[in-house]
Amino acid sequence: MDVVDLREFYRSRLGHTTRRLIANRLRPKTGSLAGSTVMGLGYAVPYLEDLAGEARCSLAFMLARQGVIHWPAEGAVNSALVDECDLPLLESAVDLAIITHGLELTDAPDEMLKEVWRVLAPQGRMLLVVPNRRGLWARFDTSPFGYGQPFSRPQLSQLLRDAQFSVVSWAQALYLPPSGRGLFLSSAGAFETLGSRLMPAVSGVVIVEAVKQVYAISTGKRVRRLVPRLRPALVQLPARRDGR
């Protein structure tokens, strides 16, 4: 899906419900963002608007294959078209990264995660939303989560471990069928409550909270002790003629 399709989906009734259900899962994990720099990668605009209002700076980076839209509607433009494996930021510039409609649509998920790790500050956090391989939403193209590569929890765990992220928590969302019918949408809350209790493994999306790990590296130099190879020998001097 390109960025126009993504925008139109979130303007639909199903899109509004999807945004609300996912934002409800993300909100407890964001905490206070006052003074923080928040980066959205993929198509994270709906969630930046819901969650990052108090952040010092919010950036919306969109994948080159999707296209880009002007965001926000008023004021300075904070959106840009980027290569997800070569982000236009210095190291340690971001406090929180929110990634939706991103990891499943890239050809190099491992490289993308390593690049996110690079731009995150030490102990910076990432909230990753991806379609669940075992869920119903990955099987239908009625939503953006039906496109790209879905993931299972073991697959995500391995990718995050390889990119030097430590998983903090897991969450699930979207248990209702991916349909815009009024009956399903009006019962979305009941679907979420029952699904999370009875069938937690078949949610539409998996949400991962992960933190950037920075491992200590010893840079001290070893002190070399100089030990002479030959031990000095005492030499007996000849006696002086005066007997001294």
FITILUM-145552 format. One line per 8 residues: number of its first residue (from 1); their letters; for each residue x, y, z of N, C-alpha, C, CB. Coordinates in steps of 0.001 Angstrom, whole numbers. Glycine has a CB too. Example, Ala and Ser with C-alpha at 12.3 -4.5 7.8 and 13.67 -1.06 7.14 Angstrom:
% FITILUM-145552
1 = as = 13190 -5690 7800 12300 -4500 7800 13200 -3300 7800 11308 -4473 9046 ~ 12850 -2250 7080 13670 -1060 7140 12900 30 7870 14084 -598 5725
//
This chain:
% FITILUM-145552
1 = mdvvdlre = 839 -1186 0 0 0 0 878 1242 0 -951 3 1214 ~ 469 2230 -813 1218 3483 -778 603 4397 273 1228 4171 -2175 ~ 1205 5568 436 810 6440 1533 -621 6958 1368 1775 7608 1638 ~ -1096 7083 139 -2473 7529 -79 -3455 6464 396 -2713 7853 -1569 ~ -3167 5200 105 -4024 4113 578 -4044 4052 2107 -3548 2772 2 ~ -2890 4251 2718 -2802 4229 4175 -3616 5367 4787 -1337 4323 4624 ~ -3493 6551 4207 -4248 7693 4714 -5744 7458 4580 -3850 8968 3975 ~ -6183 6926 3437 -7605 6683 3237 -8126 5598 4171 -7873 6297 1793
9 = fyrsrlgh = -7302 4598 4456 -7743 3563 5392 -8033 4170 6754 -6684 2456 5519 ~ -7143 5023 7248 -7325 5592 8578 -8450 6631 8623 -6030 6220 9045 ~ -8946 7030 7469 -10114 7901 7430 -11412 7102 7415 -10050 8808 6212 ~ -11344 5801 7191 -12534 4962 7146 -12981 4589 8555 -12269 3698 6317 ~ -14163 4019 8662 -14680 3602 9963 -13803 2512 10566 -16128 3107 9834 ~ -13391 1562 9751 -12499 512 10252 -11161 1107 10676 -12283 -576 9180 ~ -10680 2087 9926 -9422 2729 10269 -9494 3479 11587 -9012 3668 9174 ~ -10596 4171 11834 -10771 4880 13102 -10762 3898 14276 -12087 5687 13092
17 = ttrrlian = -11439 2778 14105 -11464 1776 15169 -10091 1163 15377 -12479 684 14850 ~ -9408 869 14274 -8053 311 14365 -7122 1264 15121 -7491 26 12954 ~ -7178 2530 14762 -6331 3539 15413 -6611 3609 16908 -6552 4919 14776 ~ -7875 3587 17268 -8224 3693 18683 -7753 2484 19469 -9722 3858 18846 ~ -7944 1292 18924 -7580 73 19650 -6064 -43 19820 -8121 -1161 18918 ~ -5317 300 18781 -3853 212 18890 -3320 1313 19801 -3192 311 17491 ~ -3859 2529 19664 -3405 3632 20521 -3670 3325 21990 -4100 4947 20124 ~ -4775 2643 22292 -5065 2275 23676 -3998 1350 24245 -6430 1609 23769
25 = rlrpktgs = -3403 505 23399 -2333 -390 23842 -992 334 23938 -2212 -1576 22890 ~ -795 1323 23083 479 2038 23082 575 3072 24197 685 2712 21750 ~ -543 3696 24530 -530 4834 25451 107 4504 26801 -1941 5326 25669 ~ -206 3373 27439 442 3096 28734 1952 2898 28625 -173 1865 29358 ~ 2460 2621 27438 3879 2347 27267 4705 3596 26944 4061 1331 26180 ~ 4049 4665 26528 4810 5844 26139 5278 6644 27334 3988 6718 25240 ~ 4463 6710 28376 4825 7518 29527 4841 8997 29168 6181 7092 30071 ~ 5521 9780 29986 5630 11213 29725 6664 11459 28631 6009 11982 31016
33 = lagstvmg = 6275 12233 27626 7165 12531 26506 7594 13996 26497 6485 12185 25191 ~ 7373 14696 27603 7762 16103 27670 9276 16245 27475 7330 16723 29022 ~ 9661 17091 26531 11065 17312 26255 11726 16234 25425 11784 17447 27514 ~ 10958 15268 24924 11526 14149 24174 11463 14379 22675 10805 12866 24524 ~ 12312 13655 21949 12255 13599 20493 11665 12259 20096 13666 13805 19854 ~ 10549 12296 19383 9831 11087 18992 9898 10940 17477 8353 11129 19481 ~ 10250 9760 17026 10316 9475 15597 9292 8416 15240 11731 9019 15189 ~ 8451 8717 14255 7560 7719 13684 8149 7220 12384 6146 8293 13462
41 = lgyavpyl = 8162 5925 12175 8748 5334 10970 7734 4398 10335 10067 4575 11299 ~ 7605 4493 9008 6561 3773 8291 5413 4744 8073 6092 2494 9074 ~ 4221 4358 8519 3100 5303 8529 2592 5372 9963 1950 4870 7524 ~ 3222 6230 10745 2908 6352 12170 2180 7635 12497 4167 6273 12986 ~ 1789 8405 11487 1160 9710 11707 -49 9625 12638 738 10311 10379 ~ -984 8668 12460 -2145 8637 13363 -1745 8481 14830 -3076 7500 12970 ~ -715 7716 15095 -304 7439 16464 569 8559 17025 442 6114 16528 ~ 1308 9244 16187 2019 10436 16636 1032 11505 17077 2930 10977 15526
49 = edlagear = -39 11650 16337 -1047 12653 16694 -1731 12300 18007 -2091 12783 15580 ~ -1915 11011 18272 -2599 10591 19491 -1693 10586 20717 -3180 9222 19297 ~ -412 10292 20514 454 9986 21653 1568 10981 21908 1049 8663 21462 ~ 2007 11703 20876 3222 12508 21004 2945 14002 21057 4148 12216 19861 ~ 1776 14387 21557 1421 15797 21567 2317 16649 22443 22 15950 22010 ~ 2840 16088 23539 3665 16862 24455 5157 16732 24169 3388 16437 25865 ~ 5525 15995 23133 6946 15814 22818 7560 17121 22347 7132 14726 21746 ~ 8841 17282 22605 9547 18480 22138 9615 18514 20626 10958 18538 22725
57 = cslafmla = 9795 17349 20006 9903 17267 18552 9346 15929 18093 11377 17444 18084 ~ 8495 15945 17068 7943 14725 16483 8290 14683 15006 6407 14648 16688 ~ 8852 13577 14567 9263 13398 13172 8508 12223 12577 10796 13175 13062 ~ 7987 12401 11377 7267 11341 10682 8064 10953 9439 5817 11795 10303 ~ 8793 9849 9520 9577 9355 8398 8792 8256 7691 10962 8831 8872 ~ 8665 8383 6374 7885 7435 5586 8779 6745 4571 6713 8141 4880 ~ 8530 5459 4355 9391 4647 3503 9338 5125 2063 8989 3179 3582 ~ 10485 5031 1394 10590 5524 22 9603 4828 -906 12006 5335 -495
65 = rqgvihwp = 9340 3554 -671 8431 2812 -1560 6977 3187 -1341 8600 1318 -1355 ~ 6653 3845 -224 5272 4216 72 4920 5606 -431 5025 4141 1554 ~ 5887 6511 -406 5603 7913 -677 5450 8677 622 4343 8058 -1533 ~ 5261 9978 510 5202 10829 1691 4061 11827 1559 6538 11563 1902 ~ 3495 12215 2688 2463 13249 2718 2926 14385 3616 1105 12672 3212 ~ 2330 15543 3410 2632 16717 4226 2063 16504 5625 2053 18017 3582 ~ 2925 16642 6641 2490 16493 8033 3357 17354 8928 2551 15014 8483 ~ 2749 18065 9866 1305 18207 10123 641 19143 9123 1067 18723 11544
73 = aegavnsa = -654 19269 9245 -1395 20079 8274 -1011 21544 8342 -2884 19936 8498 ~ -632 22013 9532 -264 23412 9713 1121 23501 10350 -1312 24149 10581 ~ 1807 24591 10061 3116 24803 10656 4229 24159 9861 3133 24278 12052 ~ 5382 24055 10483 6562 23488 9818 6329 22022 9465 7810 23624 10716 ~ 6883 21607 8351 6741 20229 7896 7686 19338 8691 7025 20113 6376 ~ 7139 18300 9305 7934 17350 10086 7953 15960 9472 7404 17268 11494 ~ 7534 15843 8214 7541 14544 7541 8593 14539 6441 6147 14216 6957 ~ 9099 13342 6142 10132 13226 5115 10111 11825 4529 11530 13553 5692
81 = lvdecdlp = 10534 11735 3284 10694 10459 2600 12108 9959 2877 10426 10594 1057 ~ 12252 8734 3367 13558 8264 3805 13829 6841 3312 13655 8322 5330 ~ 15106 6514 3330 15547 5127 3212 15577 4573 4625 16961 5004 2499 ~ 14757 3567 4891 14638 3072 6263 15927 2465 6798 13543 2051 6338 ~ 16881 2174 5914 18169 1634 6349 19265 2693 6374 18585 496 5444 ~ 18899 3946 6151 19864 5046 6172 19116 6320 6568 20579 5213 4775 ~ 18760 6416 7824 17937 7531 8309 18764 8818 8385 17338 7199 9698 ~ 18158 9961 8057 18886 11232 8031 19008 11861 9413 18200 12201 7093
89 = llesavdl = 19520 11105 10366 19692 11590 11728 21067 11196 12250 18586 11038 12647 ~ 21559 11997 13183 22794 11646 13859 22536 10532 14866 23403 12876 14553 ~ 23596 9946 15361 23457 8895 16352 22865 9446 17646 24809 8238 16622 ~ 22075 8620 18307 21509 8928 19621 20657 10195 19616 22618 9073 20636 ~ 19915 10434 18542 19121 11656 18420 17668 11479 18848 19163 12144 17003 ~ 17207 10245 19048 15786 9963 19262 15594 9294 20621 15223 9064 18127 ~ 14556 9709 21334 14233 9104 22625 13226 7965 22488 13688 10159 23573 ~ 12282 8108 21553 11260 7080 21361 10978 6932 19875 9957 7429 22137
97 = aiithgle = 10971 5697 19400 10627 5394 18006 9332 4591 17986 11780 4609 17294 ~ 8355 5054 17202 7095 4341 17004 7058 3870 15560 5853 5246 17341 ~ 7014 2563 15364 7100 1993 14021 5825 1220 13717 8343 1072 13885 ~ 5059 1703 12757 3868 1006 12273 3885 1013 10752 2563 1668 12819 ~ 3409 -68 10152 3414 -216 8692 4830 33 8154 2392 767 8030 ~ 5792 -537 8824 7187 -334 8450 7967 -1620 8328 7852 548 9440 ~ 8091 -2361 9423 8952 -3544 9418 8464 -4601 8441 9035 -4136 10810 ~ 7147 -4777 8339 6618 -5815 7459 6720 -5445 5983 5177 -6097 7809
105 = ltdapdem = 7014 -4174 5693 7041 -3707 4307 8447 -3445 3775 6229 -2456 4186 ~ 9466 -3658 4586 10829 -3454 4133 11432 -4766 3651 11681 -2853 5249 ~ 12391 -4652 2738 13088 -5845 2244 14210 -6277 3178 13650 -5586 854 ~ 14579 -5417 4126 15706 -5710 5016 15319 -5375 6456 16974 -4910 4589 ~ 14462 -6172 7089 14036 -5851 8457 15179 -5809 9452 13022 -6850 8920 ~ 16193 -6665 9265 17322 -6657 10189 18115 -5365 10075 18231 -7854 9930 ~ 18349 -4902 8857 19087 -3656 8667 18282 -2454 9155 19455 -3477 7195 ~ 16981 -2508 8976 16127 -1421 9446 16198 -1290 10966 14676 -1651 9001
113 = lkevwrvl = 16134 -2402 11672 16196 -2362 13125 17567 -1880 13613 15887 -3742 13701 ~ 18617 -2275 12931 19951 -1803 13309 20082 -298 13107 21025 -2534 12499 ~ 19417 238 12084 19459 1680 11853 18639 2416 12907 18943 2016 10446 ~ 17519 1852 13304 16741 2449 14394 17567 2442 15677 15401 1687 14605 ~ 18276 1356 15925 19152 1272 17101 20195 2394 17064 19853 -116 17166 ~ 20727 2678 15903 21772 3705 15784 21267 5080 16187 22302 3754 14359 ~ 20064 5440 15767 19575 6798 16019 18921 6941 17392 18585 7196 14943 ~ 18654 5836 18083 18090 5918 19418 19164 6296 20430 17434 4592 19805
121 = apqgrmll = 18768 7086 21426 19670 7410 22524 19899 6161 23377 19098 8570 23385 ~ 20989 6125 24136 21193 4993 25054 19983 4816 25967 22470 5201 25900 ~ 19501 3601 26068 18278 3257 26793 17032 3871 26155 18389 3711 28236 ~ 17146 4333 24901 15977 4787 24169 15050 3621 23875 16391 5480 22872 ~ 13769 3928 23668 12766 2880 23525 12155 2869 22131 11678 3055 24564 ~ 11693 1695 21737 11018 1506 20459 9704 786 20706 11907 712 19463 ~ 8633 1294 20097 7338 624 20097 7078 143 18677 6188 1576 20604 ~ 7009 -1146 18511 6926 -1770 17190 5585 -2475 17049 8096 -2770 16969
129 = vvpnrrgl = 4831 -2101 16013 3530 -2716 15735 3628 -3460 14410 2384 -1642 15695 ~ 3404 -4771 14432 3535 -5577 13214 2357 -6548 13130 4895 -6352 13195 ~ 1982 -6958 11912 908 -7953 11775 1341 -9299 12332 495 -8105 10304 ~ 419 -9933 13024 671 -11228 13649 502 -12346 12613 -283 -11450 14855 ~ 1529 -13173 12477 1477 -14270 11508 308 -15215 11775 2783 -15051 11532 ~ -81 -15375 13009 -1140 -16312 13366 -2513 -15655 13394 -848 -16931 14709 ~ -2575 -14355 13177 -3835 -13641 13297 -4640 -13602 12017 -3580 -12260 13752 ~ -5884 -13159 12149 -6802 -13103 11018 -6499 -11930 10095 -8229 -13012 11511
137 = warfdtsp = -5998 -10831 10647 -5789 -9631 9844 -4715 -9820 8776 -5416 -8475 10738 ~ -3743 -10659 9018 -2683 -10894 8037 -3176 -11685 6830 -1528 -11627 8688 ~ -4370 -12253 6913 -4895 -13104 5849 -5830 -12382 4886 -5613 -14264 6450 ~ -6171 -11129 5193 -7087 -10379 4341 -6473 -9033 3994 -8455 -10191 5032 ~ -6732 -8562 2770 -6159 -7289 2326 -7144 -6130 2499 -5728 -7389 863 ~ -8060 -6265 3451 -9004 -5191 3731 -8403 -4118 4643 -10262 -5762 4363 ~ -7177 -4351 5124 -6472 -3375 5955 -4998 -3397 5569 -6659 -3681 7484 ~ -4232 -2384 5955 -2796 -2386 5656 -2049 -3543 6298 -2182 -1095 6106
145 = fgygqpfs = -2600 -4120 7363 -1920 -5224 8022 -2039 -6533 7247 -2471 -5404 9409 ~ -2756 -6520 6121 -2811 -7681 5250 -1755 -7655 4162 -4163 -7784 4631 ~ -850 -6686 4209 212 -6546 3203 1568 -6761 3860 154 -5150 2520 ~ 2501 -7214 3071 3855 -7373 3579 4051 -8686 4319 4197 -6228 4485 ~ 5099 -8738 5124 5525 -9951 5809 5074 -9952 7255 7032 -10100 5734 ~ 4124 -10808 7637 3743 -10887 9053 4824 -11604 9860 2388 -11616 9211 ~ 4770 -11437 11165 5793 -12009 12026 5155 -12744 13198 6740 -10917 12533 ~ 5874 -13734 13687 5504 -14401 14931 6369 -13842 16059 5670 -15952 14812
153 = rpqlsqll = 6002 -14127 17292 6798 -13639 18414 8218 -14194 18404 6122 -13995 19718 ~ 8439 -15473 18139 9827 -15959 18078 10648 -15265 16993 9839 -17460 17836 ~ 10043 -14998 15846 10769 -14295 14783 11152 -12886 15219 9922 -14235 13505 ~ 10224 -12172 15851 10513 -10827 16329 11590 -10854 17415 9236 -10167 16861 ~ 11507 -11824 18304 12501 -11923 19368 13900 -12088 18796 12174 -13088 20296 ~ 14033 -12919 17773 15336 -13136 17173 15847 -11885 16472 15274 -14290 16197 ~ 14963 -11215 15719 15365 -9981 15037 15816 -8917 16032 14210 -9443 14185 ~ 15077 -8751 17099 15423 -7739 18089 16717 -8092 18810 14292 -7574 19095
161 = rdaqfsvv = 16916 -9352 19104 18146 -9765 19763 19351 -9505 18868 18078 -11245 20146 ~ 19216 -9809 17580 20319 -9585 16647 20641 -8105 16496 19988 -10180 15290 ~ 19627 -7241 16665 19829 -5796 16528 20185 -5133 17856 18580 -5148 15952 ~ 20444 -5926 18893 20854 -5441 20208 19752 -4656 20923 22082 -4575 20071 ~ 18519 -5145 20764 17403 -4625 21540 17032 -5638 22617 16185 -4313 20628 ~ 16585 -5123 23732 16075 -5966 24803 14571 -5757 24923 16788 -5654 26148 ~ 13812 -6840 24847 12349 -6743 24910 11922 -6410 26334 11680 -8067 24435 ~ 11088 -5378 26455 10560 -4965 27748 9181 -5573 27985 10490 -3435 27835
169 = swaqalyl = 8315 -5540 26958 6964 -6071 27131 6365 -6422 25773 6064 -5053 27873 ~ 5362 -7281 25834 4580 -7667 24661 3131 -7268 24904 4700 -9203 24371 ~ 2422 -6976 23816 992 -6704 23891 355 -7130 22573 713 -5192 24190 ~ -942 -7287 22574 -1689 -7677 21387 -2883 -6747 21216 -2152 -9153 21481 ~ -3337 -6640 19970 -4521 -5832 19677 -5174 -6354 18407 -4154 -4328 19530 ~ -6390 -5901 18166 -7189 -6222 16977 -7631 -7685 16978 -6391 -5920 15703 ~ -8640 -7956 17777 -9256 -9283 17787 -10542 -9323 16978 -9537 -9716 19211 ~ -11083 -8164 16632 -12286 -8164 15816 -11935 -8540 14378 -12980 -6785 15867
177 = ppsgrglf = -12864 -9047 13586 -12576 -9348 12182 -12238 -8063 11421 -13779 -10064 11520 ~ -11356 -8133 10429 -10975 -6936 9659 -12055 -6538 8668 -9662 -7175 8917 ~ -13188 -6133 9195 -14349 -5787 8377 -14904 -4450 8845 -15440 -6895 8453 ~ -15444 -3697 7903 -16031 -2414 8226 -17507 -2486 8581 -15846 -1489 7090 ~ -18042 -3663 8808 -19453 -3793 9161 -19726 -3180 10526 -19878 -5265 9149 ~ -20839 -2505 10610 -21179 -1790 11830 -21268 -2679 13054 -22467 -1083 11648 ~ -21766 -3925 12888 -21900 -4830 14030 -20544 -5131 14642 -22586 -6132 13608 ~ -19547 -5400 13796 -18211 -5705 14300 -17581 -4477 14951 -17317 -6219 13166
185 = lssagafe = -17742 -3321 14324 -17110 -2109 14849 -17729 -1685 16169 -17220 -974 13841 ~ -19033 -1806 16277 -19692 -1418 17532 -19360 -2368 18668 -21197 -1363 17340 ~ -18918 -3578 18332 -18577 -4573 19360 -17064 -4719 19518 -19196 -5934 19011 ~ -16301 -3745 19034 -14836 -3860 19050 -14310 -4047 20473 -14195 -2615 18414 ~ -14866 -3321 21444 -14403 -3449 22817 -14605 -4846 23368 -15107 -2456 23691 ~ -15762 -5445 23059 -16034 -6801 23528 -15095 -7802 22872 -17489 -7184 23249 ~ -14835 -7615 21577 -13884 -8495 20894 -12502 -8426 21547 -13784 -8119 19406 ~ -12051 -7225 21894 -10731 -7076 22501 -10675 -7753 23870 -10369 -5593 22632
193 = tlgsrlmp = -11720 -7568 24666 -11724 -8159 26002 -11741 -9678 25950 -12918 -7661 26791 ~ -12639 -10240 25136 -12745 -11694 25050 -11529 -12305 24362 -14016 -12087 24304 ~ -11065 -11653 23287 -9924 -12198 22553 -8664 -12241 23382 -9676 -11394 21316 ~ -8399 -11183 24153 -7187 -11147 24969 -7209 -12199 26072 -7011 -9770 25579 ~ -8414 -12602 26491 -8525 -13618 27536 -8548 -15030 26983 -9763 -13381 28351 ~ -9264 -15225 25878 -9487 -16577 25383 -8518 -16994 24274 -10892 -16696 24884 ~ -8129 -16036 23418 -7273 -16376 22274 -6167 -15331 22093 -8116 -16486 20982 ~ -5310 -15136 23074 -4307 -14060 22979 -3326 -14240 21828 -3536 -13971 24267
201 = avsgvviv = -3130 -15471 21359 -2122 -15720 20330 -2591 -15375 18925 -1707 -17153 20370 ~ -3894 -15099 18728 -4405 -14877 17379 -4849 -13429 17179 -5568 -15824 17094 ~ -4217 -12513 17846 -4519 -11090 17662 -4127 -10655 16259 -3785 -10228 18717 ~ -4680 -9527 15829 -4332 -9013 14502 -2925 -8473 14415 -5287 -7943 14106 ~ -2472 -7818 15498 -1117 -7267 15514 -426 -7630 16817 -1142 -5735 15328 ~ 882 -7659 16745 1732 -7832 17923 2428 -6502 18178 2779 -9001 17724 ~ 2442 -6073 19425 3078 -4820 19822 4234 -5147 20751 2059 -3855 20510 ~ 5411 -4684 20402 6605 -4962 21188 7186 -3655 21702 7652 -5735 20353
209 = eavkqvya = 7481 -3615 22975 8246 -2514 23555 9655 -3017 23801 7591 -1983 24879 ~ 10635 -2351 23207 12024 -2777 23331 12903 -1586 23657 12505 -3463 22043 ~ 14013 -1856 24313 14932 -794 24718 16296 -1046 24079 15052 -718 26272 ~ 16959 25 23723 18295 -66 23130 19298 -453 24206 18702 1275 22461 ~ 20019 -1513 23953 21059 -1942 24869 22410 -1442 24393 21066 -3467 25007 ~ 23155 -870 25303 24514 -419 25014 25440 -1205 25925 24678 1139 25223 ~ 26260 -2020 25333 27140 -2873 26109 28480 -2189 26334 27338 -4217 25411 ~ 29007 -2340 27542 30285 -1720 27877 31421 -2427 27148 30521 -1750 29399
217 = istgkrvr = 32339 -1646 26652 33514 -2169 25955 34749 -1619 26640 33499 -1793 24436 ~ 35615 -2486 27067 36832 -2052 27736 37800 -1477 26716 37483 -3218 28504 ~ 38209 -238 26939 39146 418 26024 40483 702 26693 38549 1714 25498 ~ 40642 275 27956 41906 524 28648 43042 -293 28056 41766 213 30129 ~ 44207 276 28044 45376 -413 27514 46070 -1188 28630 46351 588 26859 ~ 46536 -2349 28301 47290 -3118 29273 48663 -2497 29472 47416 -4580 28830 ~ 49066 -2431 30710 50386 -1883 31023 51403 -3000 30913 50418 -1238 32445 ~ 52365 -2815 30065 53403 -3821 29860 54557 -3553 30813 53896 -3824 28388
225 = rlvprlrp = 54902 -4531 31569 56045 -4430 32478 57298 -4879 31746 55821 -5283 33762 ~ 58254 -4021 31729 59502 -4327 31038 60399 -5130 31964 60214 -3033 30570 ~ 60680 -6319 31550 61549 -7215 32327 62784 -7487 31496 60818 -8558 32711 ~ 63957 -7194 32013 65180 -7443 31223 65344 -8921 30926 66423 -6922 31962 ~ 65747 -9205 29717 65957 -10594 29330 67201 -11187 29997 66078 -10701 27816 ~ 68242 -10349 30164 69481 -10826 30775 69611 -10222 32152 70712 -10476 29904 ~ 69858 -11037 33112 70003 -10548 34472 71415 -10010 34652 69696 -11665 35504 ~ 71557 -8843 35249 72911 -8280 35408 73790 -9160 36291 72833 -6869 36004
233 = alvqlpar = 75056 -9261 35897 76023 -10063 36666 77027 -9124 37319 76756 -11108 35752 ~ 77448 -9448 38545 78424 -8642 39257 79818 -8980 38733 78330 -8878 40791 ~ 80575 -7978 38454 81942 -8157 37950 82909 -7730 39043 82183 -7336 36632 ~ 83836 -8610 39391 84820 -8305 40426 85953 -7477 39830 85372 -9605 41064 ~ 86158 -6301 40365 87198 -5431 39876 88554 -5897 40406 86920 -3979 40281 ~ 89618 -5698 39641 90955 -6086 40127 91395 -5235 41300 91982 -5977 39007 ~ 92135 -5845 42204 92595 -5101 43390 93569 -4006 43006 93252 -6045 44400 ~ 93462 -2871 43763 94352 -1752 43483 95720 -2034 44089 93769 -427 44035
241 = rdgr = 96763 -1423 43546 98127 -1658 44001 98359 -1171 45427 99100 -983 43071 ~ 97653 -168 45831 97855 331 47199 97135 -501 48241 97391 1761 47302 ~ 96502 -1615 47781 95857 -2548 48704 94475 -2163 49102 96662 -2693 49910 ~ 94042 -1052 48637 92690 -639 48973 91670 -1352 48092 92545 875 48834
//
